Each structure stands twice: as structure tokens, then as C-alpha cells.
Amino acid sequence: MFSDDVALADYHIHPDFSVDAEGSIEDFCLAAREKGLSEICFTTHYDTNPIDSEWGRSIRIDGELKLNSVVNFGHYVRAVETAQKESPMVVKCGVEAGYYPGCEDEIEKLIETYPLEYKLGAVHEVGDICICNEESIKRAYGDIPLEKLVEDYFGLVKQMVESGLFDTVAHIDMYKWHGLKYYGDEILTGHRGRIEPAFEAMVKHDVGMEINTAALRKGHTEYYPTMEIVNSARKAGVRIASIGSDAHRPSEVAYDFEVAKMIAYDLFPYCNE
């Protein structure tokens, strides 16, 4: 349980509407209450990039996979709305939308159709490389220099921010997930000289950055992003907008938040730096 002087919220949670997640909305709400959270925000995946697999572009509805669409996403929204009425804690409905050039009209239609309270934007693909997929990163290692991969990635982050569709950038250095294994420690400093234009766009468009604790569950020693990036973001004037566990199972809710809240101290005025 967390101390009473800080009201913690987990703003990155995937119920089983996300194809890679397990556990119902009710299961996650119960887990959050048991962890002493005051608030949670569900952020089901909305990925529609044609280069992705059919599985990766799907949403789970009543146990069946269907392609993501504005209409199909409504099943998830209505399920969260039911939880909002029944849960004693604050439950919000959000989305983690995968950004790629050309998706803007689709995402705009989605957020015009539903009252989404939090819009996470994520870059999951760089060209035809899926940074979430180890085999794809392995292939990239043989074909694409690290400098180009990271530069192209942050170029897409900048475009995503400039679209004006999102509140927060999700896991801003997620390319390190599988990339560290192949590119080595150099990937941890690959952002230098490349992330700054994205930061400038984030400040200009008032788009925040999350502290995402999931990297620890994937074998890394730091969150998404690293402390070097967190400190650079603060110096650039970028907001730390939220902490997210990126939970895909109820047991992962609020993962490592006792430490994360110290890093995201600007969210909690009663925390020491």
C-alpha cells in the first residue's frame, strides 16, 4: 500500500481488449484498489498500421479478435463507462494509439467519436521495422545503423506531437526494449542530438511525457525513459504528465511506483525530489 500523503494514479493500463493483455477491466480495478491507487486510466491499444500483422491491428471483443476500427473500439469504451459507474475509485477511459504517417484522420475520427480522457501517442514502427518485435529489431540491426534508426524514430515522435492529437508521448525511448540486446549500450545514448527537436515540439504543443515502469519488467535497469532523458526533458521544459505501469496483467498495476513517484515528483507536491 502507498502512503496516504500521495494520491497515486496509474495512467497506462491495458485490459484484455488489447490483444496482448490478460484480465478484465473489473480485474484491473480490483488490483488497483488493492494497491491503494486513487485513480486509473485504461489505455487500450489502437494500432492500424498496414505494415503490422492482422493480430497486431486487432482488438479483443468478447474473446474474439476483430480488426481495430472506430466502431469496434466502442465496445471497449462502453465497458469502461460501466466500470466508471460501479467502481468507488476514479476510472478514466483513454487510448494508446500507434502513430504512423497517414493515421491522423483515423485517430481524429476516433477521438471525435468517443469521450477519451487521455490520449497516449506511441511510435511502434519505424518504416517497416516494428520496435516492439525482437525479430524485427534483429533484422534492423543487420540493415540499419543505430543512428538512422533513432533519428528516424524521433522524427516520427516529432510528427506525432505536431499532429495535435495526443496528450502524452508513451515510452519515449521504447526502441531500447529489444534494441539493447543487438545494438548494445550505445543505444542508451543514441538520443543525444536527436531527441531535442521532439522536445521542442512537445513544449510548443503542450504534450507531456510519461514515466513508464514497464522497462524494468523487460530486463532493463531504468524506466522508459532513462534518467538522462528525464533530466534533459525537464531542462527543455517538457512536462512529466503521468506515471504508467503499462500493465498487461492485473498483477502489474502500479509496478515499482514507490520509486517512480520519486522520479515524477513534479506530479506530487508532497514528494521530496
C-alpha positions as a LaTeX table, in Angstrom:
\begin{tabular}{lrrr}
\hline
Residue & $x$ (\AA) & $y$ (\AA) & $z$ (\AA) \\
\hline
Met1 & 0.00 & 0.00 & 0.00 \\
Phe2 & 1.16 & 3.52 & $-0.71$ \\
Ser3 & 1.41 & 6.30 & 1.84 \\
Asp4 & $-1.68$ & 8.41 & 2.36 \\
Asp5 & 0.11 & 11.68 & 1.63 \\
Val6 & 0.37 & 10.94 & $-2.08$ \\
Ala7 & $-2.62$ & 10.14 & $-4.29$ \\
Leu8 & $-1.15$ & 7.85 & $-6.90$ \\
Ala9 & $-2.66$ & 7.18 & $-10.29$ \\
Asp10 & $-1.71$ & 4.64 & $-12.96$ \\
Tyr11 & $-2.28$ & 6.16 & $-16.39$ \\
His12 & $-1.22$ & 3.32 & $-18.67$ \\
Ile13 & $-3.22$ & 0.10 & $-18.29$ \\
His14 & $-4.20$ & $-2.47$ & $-20.90$ \\
Pro15 & $-7.24$ & $-4.65$ & $-20.16$ \\
Asp16 & $-7.94$ & $-7.69$ & $-22.30$ \\
Phe17 & $-9.42$ & $-5.61$ & $-25.10$ \\
Ser18 & $-5.72$ & $-5.19$ & $-26.02$ \\
Val19 & $-4.72$ & $-8.38$ & $-27.82$ \\
Asp20 & $-1.50$ & $-8.79$ & $-25.82$ \\
Ala21 & $-3.19$ & $-8.33$ & $-22.43$ \\
Glu22 & $-4.87$ & $-10.59$ & $-19.88$ \\
Gly23 & $-7.51$ & $-9.63$ & $-17.33$ \\
Ser24 & $-10.84$ & $-7.87$ & $-17.44$ \\
Ile25 & $-11.49$ & $-4.23$ & $-16.65$ \\
Glu26 & $-13.01$ & $-5.36$ & $-13.35$ \\
Asp27 & $-9.88$ & $-7.39$ & $-12.52$ \\
Phe28 & $-7.68$ & $-4.35$ & $-13.07$ \\
Cys29 & $-9.93$ & $-2.10$ & $-10.98$ \\
Leu30 & $-9.75$ & $-4.57$ & $-8.10$ \\
Ala31 & $-5.96$ & $-4.81$ & $-8.38$ \\
Ala32 & $-5.67$ & $-1.01$ & $-8.37$ \\
Arg33 & $-7.80$ & $-0.71$ & $-5.25$ \\
Glu34 & $-5.72$ & $-3.38$ & $-3.52$ \\
Lys35 & $-2.58$ & $-1.38$ & $-4.38$ \\
Gly36 & $-4.09$ & 1.74 & $-2.81$ \\
Leu37 & $-4.38$ & 3.74 & $-6.02$ \\
Ser38 & $-6.80$ & 6.64 & $-6.15$ \\
Glu39 & $-7.24$ & 6.65 & $-9.90$ \\
Ile40 & $-6.55$ & 4.60 & $-13.02$ \\
Cys41 & $-6.80$ & 5.21 & $-16.72$ \\
Phe42 & $-7.30$ & 2.40 & $-19.21$ \\
Thr43 & $-5.36$ & 2.82 & $-22.45$ \\
Thr44 & $-6.31$ & 0.01 & $-24.81$ \\
His45 & $-4.17$ & $-0.30$ & $-27.93$ \\
Tyr46 & $-5.44$ & 1.26 & $-31.15$ \\
Asp47 & $-2.99$ & 0.18 & $-33.85$ \\
Thr48 & $-3.93$ & 0.29 & $-37.51$ \\
Asn49 & $-0.59$ & 0.47 & $-39.35$ \\
Pro50 & $-0.92$ & $-1.65$ & $-42.54$ \\
Ile51 & 2.63 & $-2.98$ & $-42.14$ \\
Asp52 & 1.66 & $-4.61$ & $-38.84$ \\
Ser53 & 0.22 & $-8.12$ & $-38.63$ \\
Glu54 & $-3.53$ & $-8.66$ & $-38.52$ \\
Trp55 & $-3.12$ & $-9.73$ & $-34.89$ \\
Gly56 & $-1.28$ & $-6.50$ & $-34.07$ \\
Arg57 & $-4.06$ & $-4.43$ & $-35.63$ \\
Ser58 & $-6.82$ & $-6.17$ & $-33.70$ \\
Ile59 & $-8.92$ & $-5.62$ & $-30.59$ \\
Arg60 & $-10.41$ & $-8.41$ & $-28.48$ \\
Ile61 & $-14.20$ & $-8.24$ & $-28.11$ \\
Asp62 & $-15.95$ & $-10.94$ & $-26.07$ \\
Gly63 & $-12.97$ & $-13.23$ & $-26.57$ \\
Glu64 & $-12.81$ & $-12.78$ & $-30.35$ \\
Leu65 & $-10.25$ & $-10.80$ & $-32.31$ \\
Lys66 & $-11.57$ & $-8.14$ & $-34.67$ \\
Leu67 & $-9.69$ & $-5.52$ & $-36.62$ \\
Asn68 & $-9.38$ & $-2.18$ & $-34.87$ \\
Ser69 & $-11.91$ & 0.33 & $-36.11$ \\
Val70 & $-13.76$ & 3.28 & $-34.67$ \\
Val71 & $-16.90$ & 1.15 & $-34.41$ \\
Asn72 & $-15.20$ & $-1.82$ & $-32.75$ \\
Phe73 & $-13.40$ & 0.44 & $-30.26$ \\
Gly74 & $-16.80$ & 1.43 & $-28.91$ \\
His75 & $-17.14$ & $-1.95$ & $-27.16$ \\
Tyr76 & $-14.13$ & $-1.06$ & $-25.02$ \\
Val77 & $-15.34$ & 2.47 & $-24.30$ \\
Arg78 & $-18.73$ & 1.24 & $-23.13$ \\
Ala79 & $-17.11$ & $-1.35$ & $-20.86$ \\
Val80 & $-15.04$ & 1.36 & $-19.18$ \\
Glu81 & $-18.12$ & 3.54 & $-18.81$ \\
Thr82 & $-19.80$ & 0.69 & $-16.93$ \\
Ala83 & $-16.79$ & 0.42 & $-14.61$ \\
Gln84 & $-16.90$ & 4.17 & $-14.03$ \\
Lys85 & $-20.42$ & 3.83 & $-12.66$ \\
Glu86 & $-19.69$ & 0.79 & $-10.50$ \\
Ser87 & $-16.20$ & 1.46 & $-9.11$ \\
Pro88 & $-15.63$ & 3.54 & $-5.94$ \\
Met89 & $-12.36$ & 4.83 & $-7.40$ \\
Val90 & $-11.79$ & 7.22 & $-10.30$ \\
Val91 & $-11.70$ & 5.25 & $-13.55$ \\
Lys92 & $-10.86$ & 7.00 & $-16.81$ \\
Cys93 & $-11.09$ & 5.92 & $-20.41$ \\
Gly94 & $-8.07$ & 6.52 & $-22.61$ \\
Val95 & $-6.23$ & 5.07 & $-25.56$ \\
Glu96 & $-2.71$ & 4.22 & $-26.63$ \\
Ala97 & $-2.79$ & 4.96 & $-30.33$ \\
Gly98 & 0.03 & 3.78 & $-32.54$ \\
Tyr99 & 1.20 & 6.67 & $-34.71$ \\
Tyr100 & 2.40 & 6.39 & $-38.29$ \\
Pro101 & 2.27 & 8.96 & $-41.11$ \\
Gly102 & $-1.20$ & 8.81 & $-42.62$ \\
Cys103 & $-3.08$ & 7.71 & $-39.50$ \\
Glu104 & $-4.13$ & 11.20 & $-38.50$ \\
Asp105 & $-7.65$ & 11.19 & $-39.97$ \\
Glu106 & $-8.41$ & 7.82 & $-38.38$ \\
Ile107 & $-7.22$ & 8.94 & $-34.94$ \\
Glu108 & $-9.05$ & 12.24 & $-35.24$ \\
Lys109 & $-12.27$ & 10.38 & $-36.02$ \\
Leu110 & $-11.70$ & 8.12 & $-33.01$ \\
Ile111 & $-11.28$ & 10.98 & $-30.55$ \\
Glu112 & $-14.20$ & 12.89 & $-32.04$ \\
Thr113 & $-16.44$ & 9.84 & $-31.64$ \\
Tyr114 & $-15.65$ & 8.91 & $-28.03$ \\
Pro115 & $-15.05$ & 10.97 & $-24.86$ \\
Leu116 & $-11.49$ & 9.74 & $-24.40$ \\
Glu117 & $-9.99$ & 11.37 & $-21.34$ \\
Tyr118 & $-6.34$ & 10.59 & $-22.03$ \\
Lys119 & $-4.66$ & 10.09 & $-25.38$ \\
Leu120 & $-1.27$ & 8.41 & $-25.34$ \\
Gly121 & 0.61 & 8.55 & $-28.62$ \\
Ala122 & 3.18 & 5.86 & $-29.36$ \\
Val123 & 5.57 & 5.14 & $-32.20$ \\
His124 & 5.68 & 1.37 & $-32.61$ \\
Glu125 & 7.09 & 1.18 & $-36.14$ \\
Val126 & 9.94 & 2.94 & $-37.90$ \\
Gly127 & 9.43 & 2.34 & $-41.59$ \\
Asp128 & 8.86 & $-1.41$ & $-41.83$ \\
Ile129 & 10.64 & $-2.12$ & $-38.54$ \\
Cys130 & 8.45 & $-2.88$ & $-35.53$ \\
Ile131 & 10.44 & $-1.81$ & $-32.48$ \\
Cys132 & 8.19 & $-3.98$ & $-30.26$ \\
Asn133 & 9.20 & $-7.16$ & $-32.07$ \\
Glu134 & 12.56 & $-8.79$ & $-31.42$ \\
Glu135 & 12.80 & $-10.47$ & $-34.83$ \\
Ser136 & 12.13 & $-7.13$ & $-36.50$ \\
Ile137 & 14.82 & $-5.41$ & $-34.43$ \\
Lys138 & 17.23 & $-8.25$ & $-35.18$ \\
Arg139 & 16.64 & $-7.65$ & $-38.89$ \\
Ala140 & 17.10 & $-3.91$ & $-38.42$ \\
Tyr141 & 20.44 & $-4.49$ & $-36.73$ \\
Gly142 & 21.72 & $-6.12$ & $-39.88$ \\
Asp143 & 20.40 & $-3.41$ & $-42.19$ \\
Ile144 & 20.03 & $-0.09$ & $-40.36$ \\
Pro145 & 22.72 & 1.83 & $-38.43$ \\
Leu146 & 21.68 & 2.80 & $-34.91$ \\
Glu147 & 22.00 & 6.49 & $-35.72$ \\
Lys148 & 19.46 & 6.25 & $-38.54$ \\
Leu149 & 17.03 & 4.10 & $-36.55$ \\
Val150 & 16.98 & 6.54 & $-33.63$ \\
Glu151 & 16.93 & 9.65 & $-35.80$ \\
Asp152 & 14.01 & 8.32 & $-37.84$ \\
Tyr153 & 12.23 & 7.29 & $-34.63$ \\
Phe154 & 12.43 & 10.74 & $-33.06$ \\
Gly155 & 11.43 & 12.29 & $-36.37$ \\
Leu156 & 8.20 & 10.30 & $-36.13$ \\
Val157 & 7.74 & 11.30 & $-32.49$ \\
Lys158 & 8.03 & 14.94 & $-33.55$ \\
Gln159 & 5.44 & 14.45 & $-36.33$ \\
Met160 & 3.14 & 12.71 & $-33.86$ \\
Val161 & 3.38 & 15.58 & $-31.40$ \\
Glu162 & 2.81 & 18.17 & $-34.12$ \\
Ser163 & $-0.39$ & 16.41 & $-35.18$ \\
Gly164 & $-2.07$ & 17.89 & $-32.10$ \\
Leu165 & $-3.93$ & 14.63 & $-31.45$ \\
Phe166 & $-2.20$ & 13.45 & $-28.29$ \\
Asp167 & $-1.81$ & 14.45 & $-24.66$ \\
Thr168 & 1.33 & 12.49 & $-23.87$ \\
Val169 & 4.14 & 10.59 & $-25.58$ \\
Ala170 & 4.25 & 6.97 & $-24.41$ \\
His171 & 7.53 & 5.17 & $-23.59$ \\
Ile172 & 9.61 & 7.74 & $-25.44$ \\
Asp173 & 12.72 & 5.53 & $-25.72$ \\
Met174 & 10.97 & 2.21 & $-26.30$ \\
Tyr175 & 13.36 & 1.35 & $-29.14$ \\
Lys176 & 15.77 & 0.18 & $-26.43$ \\
Trp177 & 13.42 & $-2.70$ & $-25.42$ \\
His178 & 14.88 & $-5.23$ & $-27.86$ \\
Gly179 & 17.41 & $-2.82$ & $-29.32$ \\
Leu180 & 19.78 & $-3.02$ & $-26.35$ \\
Lys181 & 20.36 & $-6.72$ & $-26.98$ \\
Tyr182 & 21.53 & $-6.11$ & $-30.55$ \\
Tyr183 & 22.92 & $-2.58$ & $-30.66$ \\
Gly184 & 24.49 & $-2.69$ & $-27.21$ \\
Asp185 & 24.91 & 0.10 & $-24.66$ \\
Glu186 & 25.36 & 2.66 & $-27.43$ \\
Ile187 & 21.57 & 2.67 & $-27.82$ \\
Leu188 & 21.26 & 4.24 & $-24.36$ \\
Thr189 & 22.92 & 7.41 & $-25.62$ \\
Gly190 & 21.55 & 7.30 & $-29.16$ \\
His191 & 19.02 & 10.02 & $-28.32$ \\
Arg192 & 21.73 & 12.65 & $-27.86$ \\
Gly193 & 21.46 & 15.27 & $-30.57$ \\
Arg194 & 18.31 & 13.61 & $-31.94$ \\
Ile195 & 15.62 & 13.92 & $-29.27$ \\
Glu196 & 15.85 & 17.70 & $-28.90$ \\
Pro197 & 13.55 & 18.64 & $-31.84$ \\
Ala198 & 10.90 & 16.32 & $-30.38$ \\
Phe199 & 11.26 & 18.05 & $-27.01$ \\
Glu200 & 10.84 & 21.45 & $-28.67$ \\
Ala201 & 7.64 & 20.26 & $-30.34$ \\
Met202 & 6.36 & 18.83 & $-27.04$ \\
Val203 & 6.86 & 22.14 & $-25.28$ \\
Lys204 & 5.28 & 24.10 & $-28.13$ \\
His205 & 2.20 & 21.86 & $-28.29$ \\
Asp206 & 1.99 & 21.21 & $-24.53$ \\
Val207 & 2.40 & 17.46 & $-24.93$ \\
Gly208 & 3.72 & 15.65 & $-21.88$ \\
Met209 & 5.96 & 12.65 & $-21.31$ \\
Glu210 & 5.15 & 9.64 & $-19.16$ \\
Ile211 & 7.33 & 7.74 & $-16.73$ \\
Asn212 & 6.71 & 4.15 & $-17.82$ \\
Thr213 & 7.90 & 1.49 & $-15.39$ \\
Ala214 & 7.44 & $-1.46$ & $-17.77$ \\
Ala215 & 11.08 & $-1.40$ & $-18.89$ \\
Leu216 & 12.08 & $-2.98$ & $-15.57$ \\
Arg217 & 9.82 & $-5.94$ & $-16.32$ \\
Lys218 & 11.59 & $-6.36$ & $-19.66$ \\
Gly219 & 15.05 & $-6.72$ & $-18.19$ \\
His220 & 16.21 & $-3.09$ & $-18.23$ \\
Thr221 & 17.72 & $-1.28$ & $-15.27$ \\
Glu222 & 15.89 & 2.00 & $-15.91$ \\
Tyr223 & 12.37 & 3.00 & $-16.89$ \\
Tyr224 & 11.13 & 4.38 & $-20.18$ \\
Pro225 & 12.78 & 6.85 & $-20.39$ \\
Thr226 & 16.21 & 6.72 & $-18.78$ \\
Met227 & 17.05 & 9.29 & $-16.12$ \\
Glu228 & 19.33 & 11.03 & $-18.61$ \\
Ile229 & 16.33 & 11.63 & $-20.88$ \\
Val230 & 14.10 & 12.61 & $-17.93$ \\
Asn231 & 16.61 & 15.24 & $-16.84$ \\
Ser232 & 17.09 & 16.52 & $-20.40$ \\
Ala233 & 13.32 & 16.74 & $-20.81$ \\
Arg234 & 12.96 & 18.79 & $-17.64$ \\
Lys235 & 15.70 & 21.17 & $-18.74$ \\
Ala236 & 13.90 & 21.58 & $-22.07$ \\
Gly237 & 10.64 & 22.40 & $-20.28$ \\
Val238 & 8.84 & 19.14 & $-21.08$ \\
Arg239 & 6.12 & 18.16 & $-18.60$ \\
Ile240 & 6.17 & 14.83 & $-16.79$ \\
Ala241 & 2.49 & 14.14 & $-17.38$ \\
Ser242 & 1.91 & 10.78 & $-15.71$ \\
Ile243 & 3.25 & 7.54 & $-14.34$ \\
Gly244 & 2.18 & 4.39 & $-16.14$ \\
Ser245 & 2.86 & 0.75 & $-15.37$ \\
Asp246 & 1.91 & $-0.28$ & $-18.92$ \\
Ala247 & 0.24 & $-3.18$ & $-17.14$ \\
His248 & $-0.96$ & $-6.00$ & $-19.36$ \\
Arg249 & $-1.93$ & $-8.15$ & $-16.36$ \\
Pro250 & $-3.61$ & $-7.10$ & $-13.09$ \\
Ser251 & $-0.51$ & $-8.11$ & $-11.11$ \\
Glu252 & 1.50 & $-5.45$ & $-12.98$ \\
Val253 & $-0.65$ & $-2.48$ & $-11.91$ \\
Ala254 & 1.41 & 0.23 & $-10.16$ \\
Tyr255 & 4.60 & $-1.71$ & $-10.80$ \\
Asp256 & 7.54 & $-0.07$ & $-8.96$ \\
Phe257 & 5.50 & 3.07 & $-8.27$ \\
Glu258 & 7.10 & 3.63 & $-4.86$ \\
Val259 & 10.31 & 4.50 & $-6.70$ \\
Ala260 & 8.71 & 6.02 & $-9.79$ \\
Lys261 & 6.83 & 8.60 & $-7.74$ \\
Met262 & 10.19 & 10.00 & $-6.60$ \\
Ile263 & 11.28 & 10.49 & $-10.20$ \\
Ala264 & 7.96 & 12.05 & $-11.17$ \\
Tyr265 & 7.97 & 14.28 & $-8.11$ \\
Asp266 & 6.53 & 17.21 & $-10.06$ \\
Leu267 & 3.22 & 15.32 & $-10.21$ \\
Phe268 & 3.10 & 15.08 & $-6.43$ \\
Pro269 & 3.81 & 18.28 & $-4.49$ \\
Tyr270 & 4.32 & 16.39 & $-1.21$ \\
Cys271 & 7.12 & 14.19 & $-2.51$ \\
Asn272 & 10.74 & 15.06 & $-1.95$ \\
Glu273 & 12.91 & 15.45 & $-5.02$ \\
\hline
\end{tabular}
